[in-house]
Every structure is written in C-alpha cells, then in structure tokens.
Amino acid sequence: MDNRVIDRRIAELCQEWMHDDDHNVVAANLQPTLQAVFDEGLGANRGGKRLRALLALAAFRSYRTGDESAKKSVATHQPETPTDNTNLAGMHTSKDADNVPSAMLDLACAIEIYQTSALIHDDIIDDSPQRRGRASAHVALARNDAPDNFGTGLALMLGNMLATASLDIASNALENPELQHANANLHTFLAMQRAVEIGQTLDLGAETISLEHPHELIEASLNVFAWKTASYTTIAPLELGLCAAGMAPVAAHQVAREIGLPLGVAFQLADDLLDVIGSSQSTGKPVGGDIREGKHTVLLADALQSANETDRAMLINAYRQPGRSDADVTHVLSLFASNGAIDISRKRIHKLWQQTQNAIGKTHISPAGRATLTASCARFIDDELR
C-alpha cells in the first residue's frame, strides 16, 4: 500500500476526531489555544515511515493469502468456530487495491496515531527539540508571552488526546464485521498502550543504573525495548492484523510475539546504532543525539565493556556531566567505532533478525503469505544491518 494512502487517511481521521463541534462551548478567547493544539496534532502526525501500519496491513493480507483450506486444517490457528463479530449479512465494506477492508486501514492508522502520541510524550521526557525533521510538539506549542512550561503542558495534553483518539478510531474500526475477533483485538490495543506506559516507566528506571555495571544496563535496556518498543512497534501490529484476518486470538498472540519480539528489539538497537552511524537527513534527528542527551544505550554499555581503563573512565565522566559538547560527542563516537561496540551491535541485530525469519518460517501461513510478512518485517532493519 502507498504511504500516501495511509497519510491521507490519518489526516482524515484526526480531522474527524478533532472536529470543532465543541468550540461552541469553549470561550472565544480560549479557542485559539485549543485550535493550536489541534493544528499541532495534525502536523505531528505527518511524516514517518508508517512501518507499524504497513506491518499490520501485511499481517492481515498474509493470513488472507493462499490456500484457505490448508489454513482451516490447522486447528490451533484457525478453529472453525464463529468469530465474535456478528450481523455479517447485508454488510458491505470498501476495499483498497490490495484487497484490504477500509476498516483494517483505519485500525492500522490508529496504531500510527497512537505512536505519535507516544513520541510527543517521549520528546517531552527527553527534551528532544526535533521530531521527523520538524520542531517537537512541546517546542512548537511554546509561546513567548506564556509561562515557560506552556508548550510542555499543551504537548502533554495533545499526547493524551491522540492516545484517546487512537483508541476511539480502533474501536470504531473493529465494529466493522469484516474484521474478526473484535473484542480480542480491542483488548490487544489496550494492552499495547499499557505495555508502552510500563516500558516508558522502566526506561526512566534504567537511566538510574550505574555505568559502573554495564552488564546490568544491557539487561535492563533489552527489557525496556521489549516493553516500550516491540510492544507497539511490531508485536501489536502483527497480532491485530493476524487476528482481524481470522487467526484465533491465542494463536495470533503467540505468533506475533515469536516474530515481533526479536524484530522490535532489533529495530530499537538499529535505531540507536543509526544515531551514531547514520545522518540527520536519514533519521530526522541530529547525529549523536542520544550521546548529547546522555542516554544510557546498549551501545554505550557495549563500549564500556569493551573499553580499556582509560577510555572507560572517559566515557563515564562524559556521561556524568550535565551536557556534552560537540567535541565530547565526536570523541564518544570515535570510541564506539574503535573499541568494537558498533560491531557488537551489528552482530546482535543480525542474530535477532535471524530469529524473526525463523519464526515466520514456522507459521501456518501460505508461502505467499510468509513472503508478504517477511518483506514487511524487513522494512524495520536497514539492508546493511540485516
């Protein structure tokens, strides 16, 4: 599916949710503030690779592709029992060129809208000035004539609004009878949000782990990736797509975790790695941004474990400072390359990608469906890192 289709539908859904029916009960002198938040919500949802939506749509198509009778013969994945959607007779749903119901597109868009809400909150926590090549929401919403925390407060509420909007959009989509197992999928969407909330909490806790114990930092960080990143980046899109297509909920959950957990962790490791070997043009963020923020990444922990005593002391001292200069960032980047940390990260990502491929190969999905799923999963990891 063309990303422009997804972008256009996200904009339509957000416009519908942020309709100005409520403006008639908002004081005239407050309406500009609300409108600024709504406008920023539309802006914040623009751009991005739409990997999560594309994965959910690919998962849906992969299970609907191939020999239906073969799938029905696998009792654990396709029990011949009614779904929890009813009133199928007489219902019509428009489909796109990929033969995906419009409701499935909306469900996929809901995941993307939720991601935007999470990114807005993440940028507030990390005090990140940019996102997707534009000012972060809390920066864009700041005003010279308002208190210092004005932009942050509005961005916090915008993140909450978009999280609510995503759930409302998902719920409406799941009412369509062409999407199977509505109740289970709604629970999956809520569980996804809960996992991210827990993951963000754990992420903050991981920042308190002493750099003197890099092995503990690695263990904690990988755990955070499972909760915070994999949960809504890969596992939930897979589970929602497979289950909506008809796979039994328990089976969809298991398959999604087997494929999505290593993929999601690899995706986050690759994102951290691209922060130091990529470019601001490709990532939409300044190179070395994690270093400048003092973020305790797995890459840093690998460097600490591999460094000699002098370099280890330098790294720890640099990260203990309230900020890092351009010279500090350049020095840390050179250490990551010279002591093997980048190579270690590459190997870890490659191993996780192999686990994802093996999991796809074991699924009770047609060969054509597995090919569709593999191609979508491959989008999460750059060719050179797979």
N, C-alpha and C positions, 0 to 999 in steps of 0.2 A: 504494500500500500504506500502511496506517495505521502511523505510527511506533510505536504501542504494540505491534504485532506484532514489529517489529524489536527494540524494547527488551526484550520478554519473551524472545525467542529468545537475545539476547546474554546475558541473565542466566542462562538455562538452560545455555548453552554454557560460560560461565565457571564456573558451579557444577560442571558435569561435569568440567571440566579441573582444578578445584581441590578435587576430591573428597578426603576425608580418609583414603583407604587408606594413605597414607604416615605417618599420625600414629602408627601402632603402632611405628614405628622412630624416632620423634622423642622425645627426652627429655621427660618430663612438664613440667619447669619451663621448657622452650623452646617448648612447643606454643602458649602464649598469644601469643608474638611472631609465630609463623607464621600463627596464626589472624587476628591483627590485620592482617597484610599481605593475607591472602585477603579479609577483610571490606572492606578499603580498595579492593582490586581491583574488587569488586562495586560499591562506591559510586562509584568513579571512572568506571566505565563507564555510569553512569546519566546521563540528560540528553543534551543535544546535539541538533542538528537532523537528524542522520542523513543528511546530504547525500550522503556517499560511498556508503552502502548504497543509497540511493534512486537514485543515478545508475547504479550497477552493475545494479540491477534494471531500470531503464528502458532501459539499453543492451541487456540481454538481450531484453526484450519488444519493443523497436523492431526488432530483426533477425528476430524470430519473427512480426512483424505484416505483413500484406499478402500480396501475390501471390508465393507461393513459386516459381513457375515463372519469374517475372521475375528473382528473385534468382539462380536457378540459371543463368540465361543470362549472368551477369556472371562470367566465369571467374576474374578476379583476386580476386573477393570470395567466391565460393562454388564452389570446384572440386569436381567430382563424384568425389571420392576418399574412401576410408574415413577416419574420424577415428581418433585414437589411443586411443579408448575401445572396448572390445570387450564381448562377452557381453551384448548388448542383449536377447536373447530371455529372456522369463520374468521380466524385472526390472520392478518397479512402484515408482513414486515418487509420493508425495502432493504435491498442488499447492494453492496458496492461491487466493483469489478472483480474483487477477489471472492465474491460469494459469501461475504461476511454480513450478518444482520446488522442493521444500523444500531440496534441496542448493544451489540457487542462492541461496536466502535465507541459508543458512549461510555461503556464500562471501562474500556481501555483509556479513554480520555480522563475518566475520573481518577485513575491511578496517577496520570501525569499532573493533574491539578493538585492532588494530594502531595506529590513530590515538590511542587512549587511552594506549598505551604511549609513543608519541612525545610526547604532551602532558605526561606525567609527567616525562620527561627534559627537555623544553623548560622546564618550570616550575622545575626544579632549576637549570638553566643561567641562566635569567633571574631567579631568586629571586622568582618571582611568588607572592604569598600566596593568590590565589584562582583558581579554575577552575570554570566552569559554575555560578557562584553559590555555591560551597562552598569550603572550605579546600583548597588544593592538597595533593597526597598527602604531600609531604615535611613540610608543616606539620601535617597531620592525624596523621601517624605519630610526631611528636616526643613525647618524654616528659620530664617534669621530673626524673625520677630516673635519666635516662640521659645519656650524653655529648651534647654539642651537635650532633654530626653524626649522631646516631642516626636521626632522621627522614629525613635526606637519604640515608643508606645504605640504609635499608629501601625508600625510594621508588625508588632506583636499581635495586634488585633486583626490585621489583614491575614496573617498566617492562620489565625483561628478561624476567620471567616472562610478561607479557602479550604481548610480541612473539613468544615461543616458542609460547604458546597460540594466537595468531592463525595461525601457520604450520601448526600441527597441525590446527586446525579447517579451514583452507583445504584441506589435503592430504586430510583425510577427506571433505570435500565433493566434491572433484574425483574421488574414486574412484567416485562415482555415474555410471553410464553415460548419464544424461540430460544431463550436462554434457559438451560436446565438447572435444577438444584438451586433455586433462588435463595432459600433460607440458608443453606450451607455456604453459598457464596457471600451473602451479606455478613455472615459470621466471619468468613475469611477476611473480608475488607476491614471489619472492626479489629480483628486480631492483628492484621497488618499494622494498623495505626498504634495499637497497644505495644507491639514489638518495637516500633520506632521510638516511641516515648521511653521505653525501658532502655533501648540502645543508646539514646542521647544521654540518659542519666548515667549509664555505665561509662560512656565516653568521657564525661566530666570526671568521673571517679578515676579513670585510667590516667588522667593528667596528673594525679597526685602520686603516682608510683615513682619511686626514686629512680633516677637514671643510673644509680649505682647497681641496679638489679635489672639489666636489660632483658634477661630471660623471662622475668615476670611481666615486663612491659609487652613482650611479644605475645605471651599467652593471653594477657588481658585484651590487647588490641585485636587479636584474631577473634576473640569472643565478642567484642564490640561490633566488629564487622558483620558477624553472623546476625546479631540482633538489629543493628541500626541500618546496615546497608543491604545485606542479602534479603532481609525480610520483605522489603517493599520494592527492591530493585529487580529481583529475579524470582524468588520463591512465590510471592503472592501473584505476580502476573502470570506465571506458569499455572498455578493452582486455579486461578479464576478462569483462565482460558480453557484449560482441560475440563474443568468441572462444568462450565457453562456449555461446553460442547457435548456433554453427556457422560463423561467418565465419572464413576462412582466417587463421592466425596472423599472417603477414606483413601482410596487408591490415588486420587488426584493429589491429595496432601502428601502422600509418601513419594510419589514420582516427582512432584515439584521440589521437595526437599533434596532428594537424591541428585537431581540435576542442578537445582538453583543454589544450593548452599555453597558448593565449591566455586560455582560461577560468580556468585555475588562477592565472595571473599576475594577471588582473583580480580574482579572488577575494581574493588577498592584498593587492592595492592597496586594494580596497574595505574589507577588514578594518582596514588601517592608517588609512584615512580615517574609518571609523566610530569609531575610537578617539578622534577629536577632534571629530566632529560628532554622534556617537550618544549613547547613555545607558547607564549601568551596568545598567539593567534590561533593555535590549535585547541587550547584549553579554555580560553576566555578569562584566564586569571594570570596574574604575574608569575613568571618562573621563580621558583623558590619561595612561593607564598607561604607554604607550610613552615619553612625554616624561619622566615621573617616573623611569623606568628608564634614561633616557639612550640609548634605542635609536636607532641611525642608520638612519632610514627614508628611503624615496624622497621622502616628503612633506617631510621635513626638507631633503633635498638640493634639491628644487624651491624651497623657501623661501629657501635660501641663494643660489641662482642668481638669484632674483628680488629679493632684498632690497637696500636701499641699504647703503652702507658702515657706517653706524651700527647698523642692525638686524642686519646680518650679524655684526658684532663681538659684539653682544649674544647672538645665538644660539650662536655658537661658544663664548663664555665660559660660557654657561649649561650647555652640554653637556659642558664640560670639568670641571665641578665634580663632586665625589663624589656629590652628590644635588641634587634640585631641590625647592624649597618649593612650597606651593600658589600663592603669588604668582608664582613662576617659571613654573609650568605655565600659569596664566592668561595671562601675558604672551606666552608662546610660542604658545598657542592663538590669541590675537588677531593675532599676526604672520602665522600660517599663513593666516588669513582675509583680512587686509588686503593682503598682497603678491601674492595670486593663486595661491598654492601649492595651495589646495583646488580652485580652478577647473581648474588644470592636471591635477590628479589625476583629476577628474571626466572630463575630455576623454580622458585616456589609458585610463581604464576603459571608456568608451563605444566607443572605437576597437577595443579588444580584444574587446569583446562582439560587435561587427560582424564581426570575423574569425571568431569561433566560429559565428555564424549562417551566414556564407558557407560555412564548412567543412561544416556539417550539410547545407546545401542541395546540396552536391556529392556526398554519399554515395549509394551504390547501395542505398538503403533505401526502402521504400514511403513514400508521402506520409503515411500514418497513423503509420508508424514514426518519420519525421522529426519529426512533430508531438509525439510522445511524448518524443523525445530533447530537442527544443527546450524543452519545458515543464520537464523535469528540470534542464537546464542553467541555465534562468532562475532557479531557486531560489538559485543561488550569488551572484547580484548583486541588490541591492535595486532595486525598480522605479525609484526616483528616480535611480539611478546608471547604469542601462542606457541 
